[in-house]
Amino acid sequence: MNRLVPLILAVALFMEQMDSTVIATSLPAIAHDLGVGPITLKLALTAYMVSLAIFIPLSGWMADRFGAKRIFRLAILVFVFGSILCAVSNSLVSFVVSRFVQGMGGAMMTPVARLVLVRSTSRSDLVSAMAMLTIPALVGPLAGPPLGGFITTYFAWHWIFLINVPVGIVGYVLSGIYLPEIQSARPAGLDIKGFLLGAVAAGGTMFGLSVISLPALPPEIGLAATTAGLLSGWLYVRHARSHPAPLLDLNLFRDGSFRAAAIGGTLFRLSVGAIPFLMPLMLQVGFGFSPFQSGLITFTGAVGAITTKFIAKRVLTLVGFRTTLIVATIAGAVLTAVNSLFTPDTSVALMSFVLLLAGFARSFFFTSVNALSFADITDKDASKATSMSAVLQQMSLALGVAIAGTILEVQSMLTGTQLQLRDFHVAFMIIAVLTLIAVVPFLTMARNAGASVSGHRIGTKEQSAAIK
């Protein structure tokens, strides 16, 4: 396995993860500077994810049409340009638009990176390659919270987005030198109607759910956008069933491994979207910590995530995808619920330890579920699978932010007061329950699902049980 390729591709994940964790830690400070509330500013988080959901479906088609390497390098440049726009923003509108531009770059960056990896890696090496792809990317969450908190506390938040500029330049140069030239395919013509329906479905639903709870906009706008999104989603399903080459191919769900990974991963990622939004806010608003202090605590989750990458392949070989995903899902839900027990009197060491374990569980989950998505997918369907997986991933992350913000807003309305610590506790408990539901698709999986990728072999008795 060529170890250099996943390390270079990880530049994309590094920038995205660094960016998301930096802005989450600095959210209260940015909101104050722009003259809006922290919950209102979640529109900027949602705008980025909406942009991803709109343009990700194009990533697979464009990679097949123009070449994965070329699209990957172009996406890096767009993302860096969006980062610069964020750094010079001086209003809520300009900041939201800049985040949307960033999302356009990110929409091509990460899915195409995974496509390059899948097409250049054998199935037996896929778990190791996915782990290597994620290791450098996890340096983003590791460095993001303390670095973002330090810059925001002692300098100005505008500087946090400029971190992406040198990283992006390095990634652009190295990808041009070392990434393989994957043969461009000749895909069918672009499904324009499907793209428009999918864009309204994803963008409308996520924007609408976010706006419903925004104090700056009438809730009617959110309800109208959500309704339009859901209606477009229904129309897209009808369109995809009759179109010979839909932009997002629903036939992928006929594969049992892909279906379980898609449904379970979507539900689990609700917490991954919600927690980076909730935790820094709770530590700063509920505990009175500075951005730098909250960043030093939350970064321990990334430490736990990094450690799993060195043993993920062995664990999957030993127990398989099904057992690993069930245990990781339950552990993630329980540890999310534990966050609701934190108070200002809780020791920093204990909170850090819980976040460390949570990062450990989530990393096992994502390494496993990302590899399982492609376990039984043919090479010709790889671009479709990367697009579908990425759309579901970003929609679930955005919905996690929207759900978390809605819970806080409803709690504040019910009590008639500003955000209190108990409001965050309620939010963590609800998110934990939603996370636990993600275990259901994995319970229905065969014990030997994805064995060609994990290397897990079951005995004769277990084979009989799996068949039954």
N, C-alpha and C positions, 0 to 999 in steps of 0.2 A: 504493500500500500504506500502510495506517495504521501508522505506526511506534510509536505510543504503546501500542497493544494488546500487542504482544509484549514490550515493556519492562515493562509492569505484570505480565504473566503470568510474567515471569522472576523476580519476587519469590519464587515458589514454588521454583523451581530454586535460587535463591540460598540460601534457608534450608536446603534439603536438602543442598546441596553444602558449605556452610559447616559445617553440623552434622557431616557425615560426616568431613570433614578435620580438624575440631577434635578430635573424640573419638579419631580414629586417632593423632594426635600425642600426646594426653594419656593414652593407654591405660595405660602403665606406672604413671603417678602415680595414676590412678583405681583401678587394681587394688591397688596398695599400700595406699591409704586404706581400701578395702573389705575388705582382708585376704584377697585371692585372687591367683592368678597371672595374668600377662598373657594366657596362652592361655585360661585359664578365662573371663576377661572377654570373650572373643570371642563368648560366648553373648549378651551385650548387643547386639553388632553384628548377630548372626544374628536375635535377637528382633525387631529393627526391620525387617529385611528379610522375615522370615516374616510379620509383620503386614502389610507392603505386599503380599506375594504373596496373602495370604488375602482382603484387602479390595479390591484393585485391580479384580478382575472385576466388582464392584458399581458401579464408578465410571461406566462407560459407560451402564449401565441407569439409574442414579440421575440422571445428567446429562440423559438423554432424558426421564425421567419428571418431574423436578422443576425442570429448567432448569440449564444448565451454569454460569451466573454465580452462582446461589444456592449450588450445591454447592461451587464453588470457594471462595467466601467463608467458608462453614461449615468447610471443610477447613483453611483458614488458622487459624481459631480453635482447632480441635482440636489442630493441630500446636503452636501456641504454648502451650496448656495442658499438653501433654506435655512441652514444653521446661522449663516451670516445675517440673513434677514431678521431672524429671531433676536439676534444680539443688538440690532439697531431699532427694534420696535419700541414705540413710545405710547401705544394705546392698545386697548383690548382688541379692537378690530384688526390692527396691523399685526398683532401678536398671533391671533387666530389664523389669519391668512398665511403668515410665515410658517406656522406649524403645518398648515395644509400643504404648502410647497414641500416641506420636509417629507411629509407623508408620500408625496408623489415619487420621490427618490427611494424612500424605504420600501414602497410597494414593489419596485423592481429588484431592489438590492437583495434582500434576504431570500425570497422564493427562488430567484435565479441562482443564488449561491448554492442552495440545496439541490437544485436541478443539476448543476455542474458536478456536485459531489456524487449524486446518485448515478449519473451517467458515466462517471470516471472511476467508480468503485465497484468491486464485486460484492455480491450479496453477503458472502461470508465475512467480509471486512466492514460491512455497513455500520454495525454498532460501534466499532472502534473509531471509524471515521466520523460518525455523528458526535461521539464523545469529544474527539479532538476539535471538531468544529465549534463545540460549545465551550471548551475550556478557556480560550482567550476571550470569548464573548462574555464570560462571567467575570472577567476583570472589570468590565463596565459597572455592574452592580456593586462590585467590591470597592472600586475607587469612587464611584459616583456620589453616594450619600455623604461621606466625609469631605470629599473635595468640593462638592456643590455647597454643602453647609459652610465650609471654611470660606469659600469665595463670597457667598452671600452675606455671611456674618461680618467679614472683615474688609470686603471690597464692594463689588456691585454685582447683582445677578446677571447683568448683561454679558459678563465675561464667561459664564459657564457654557454658553453655546459655541464659543470660539475654540473649545477643546477639540471639536470634531474636525476643524480645518486641517491641522497637521496630520492627524490620523488618516483623514480621507485622502490627502495627497500621497502619503506613503502607500496606502492601499491601491490607489489608482496606478501608481508607478509599478509596484510589485506585480499586480494582476496582469499588467501589460507584458511583463517579462516572463512570468512563470506559469500562468494559467494555460491549460491545454486548449487548443482550438477545436471545439466540438463541432462536428459537421452540422451545418444548418439544414433543417428539414424544409419541406415544402408543405406547410399546413394548409388546410382548406381556407377559403376566404374568411375574413373577420366577421364574426357574428355580431353585427352592429346592433340589431334589435335586442339581442340577449345582453350586450354590454349596457345599453341604456336602461333596460329593465332591472338588471342586477345592480347598477349604480344607484338607482332610485330606491331599490329595496334595501340595500345595505346602508346607504347614506341617510335615507329618510328615517329608517327605524332607529338607528343609533343616535342621530341628531335629535329626533323627536323625543326619545326616552330621556336624553340629557336635558333638553330644553324644558320639559314638563316641570322639573323641579328648580329651574333657574329663576331667582327672584327678579332678574333684569328683564325677562321676556314674559309675555302673557302665556299661560299654560295652553291656551287654544292653539298657539303656533306649534307647540310640541305634539298635541293630540292630532293635528292635521298632518304633520310630517310623519308621525308614527303610522297613521292610517294609510297614507300614501305608500309608505314603505312596505307594509304588510300586503297591501293590494298588489303592488308590483312584484313582490316575492311570489305570490300565488300565480300571477300571470307568467312569471319566468318559468315556474315549474311546468306549466302547460306548454310554453314555448319550447323548453328543452326536450320534452318528450317527443316532439314532432320534428325538431331540427336535426339534420344529419351530422352536424359538427358544432354543438353548442359550446359557448365559451367556457361554461362550467358544466362538466359532464356528470349528470346525476347517476349514470350507470356505474360509476366508481363504487357506489354504495352497495352494489351487488356482491362485492368482495367482503367476506366476513371480517377479516383483519382490519381492512381500511375502515369499514363501518364502525367497528368497536372503537378504534383509535379516534375517529372523527367525533363521534357522539360523546364518548367519555372525556376526550381531551377538551372539547368545547365546554362541557360543564365544569371541569376542573379549573380551566383557565379563568373562570369568573372570579375565583379567589385571587388568582395571580394579577388580574387587573385591578381588583378592589384593594388589596392589601398595601401596595405601594402608595395608593391614594390615602387610605385610612391611617396607616401607622405614623407617617410623619406629622399628619394633622393632629392625631391624638397626643403625640409626644409634645407638640408645640402648643396647641390650643388647650388640651386637657391637662398636661403636666407642667406647662410653662417652660419647656426646654428651648434653647436656641436652635437654629437650623443646624449648626455644627454639632451640637450635642446629640440631636436626634439622628444625624447622619452617622455618627460613630456607633450608635446602637444598632441601627437597621442594617449596616453593612455586614454584620456577622452572618446574615442569611446567605450571602454570596460565598462566604468562606465555607459554609456547610455544603453549598452546591458544588464547589470546585472539587472537594474531596471525593465525591461519588464518582467522578469521571474516571478515576483510576481503577475502580473495581466494578463498574457497571457491566462490562462484558463478562466477567467471571460469574457475577450473580445471575445474569440472564442465562448463561450456559447451565448453571446449576439448577435453577428453579423455573426458568421459562418466563415468557411475557405475562401470562395470566396471573401467576402468583405475585410477581413483582409489582404489577400494576394495581392489584387488589390491595396489597399491603401499603404501597405508597399512597394510594388514594385515601384509605382510612387514616393513616398517619397524618396526612396533610390536613384532613378535616378536623381531627382532634386538636392538632397544634394551632389551627386557626381559631378554634373555640377557646383555647387557653389564653389567647390575646385579650379576650373579654374579661379576664381576671386581673389584668395589670392595673395598678394604681400608682400614684406618685410615691407610695411607700414601698413598692416592689423594688428589690435590689436590681441595679443595672446588670449585675452578673447573671441573675436568674433570667431576666428578659433576653439578654444576649444568648444565653444557652438555649432557650426555647426557639428563638429565631434561627439559631445554628441548626437545630434539629429539623426545623421546618424547611430550611434551604436544602438540607440533606434529602428529605423526602421528595420535595418538588423536583430536584435534579434527577433523582432516580426515575420519577414519573416521566419527565420530558425526554430524557435519553431513550427510555423504553418506547414511549408512544410515538416519537418521531421515527424511530426505526421500524416499528410495527406498521406504520402507515404505508411503507414501501416494501414490506416483506413479500407480498404476493402480487405486486404491481409489475406489469411488463414494462420494458424500456420505452416502448412506443407510447405508453400512457403516463410516463413519469412526469412530463410537463403538466398534464391535466391534474395529476395528483398533487403536485407542488402548489398549483394555483388554488385548488379546492381547499387543501389543508391550510394554506396561508390565509385565505378569506375567512374560514371558520375560526382560525386562531385570533385574528385581529377583531372580528366581530365579538367574540367572547371576551376579549380583553376590554374592548370599549364598553360592552354591556356591564362588565364588572365595575368599571368606573361609574357608569350611569346608575347602576343599582345602588352602589355604596353612597353616591351623592344624594340619591332620592331618599334613601333610608334616613340619612342625617337631616335632610330638609323636612321630611315628614315628622321626625322626632322633635325638631325645633318648633314646628308649627303646633304640634299637640301640646307641648309644654309651655309655649308662648314665651320662651326665653332664648338667649343665645346658645350656641352649641355647648353642651355639658359633657363631662366624661362618660356619663351613663349612655349618652346617645351613641358614642363610639362602641361601647360594650354591646349594645343591642345590634349594631351593624355587624360586628364580628361574629356574633352568634348566628345571625341569618345567613351570612356568607358561608359559615362552616356547614350548615345544613345543606345548602346548595352544592357544596363541594362533595359531601358524602354521597349525594345522589349519583355522582359520576361513577361510582363503583358498579352500578347495575349492568352496564354493557360488558364489563370485563368478567362478571360472574357467568355470563352466558357464553363466553368464549371456550373453544376447545382447549384442552390442556397442552396440546402440541401446536397451537397457533403460532405461526411465524418461526417454526423450528429451523428453517433453512437460513435464517438470519441470526437467531439467538444461539444456535448450536445445541439447544436443549433436547435431550432424548429421554423419552419416558419408557418405563418398563412394560412388559407384556400385560400385566393386570391393569396398569393405568391406560394402556392403549385400548383395552376392551371397554374400560369405563368411559374413555373419551369418545369412542364410537357410539356407545349407548347414549 
